[in-house]
Amino acid sequence: MNKDIFEGNWKQLKGKVQEQWGKLTNDDLDVIEGKRDQVAGKIQERYGISKDEAEKQIKAWEKDHLH
């Protein structure tokens, strides 16, 4: 996915991101500011999963939420 689309739609997407990954705090979302790589890092940190697993989850989520 084009990272510009992710960043450009961040205000609309962050609620959906938090629905999917409820362990992400509002502070996390503010720090992320739509930067896709930071989304993966925070998911990795909060859920104790590998970078590859975080990327896999994000790609699946993007497929369902971004057209």
PyMOL commands that set and color helices and strands:
alter all, ss='L'
color gray80, all
select helices_A, chain A and resi 3-8+10-20+26-32+36-47+51-65
alter helices_A, ss='H'
color red, helices_A
deselect
rebuild
show_as cartoon
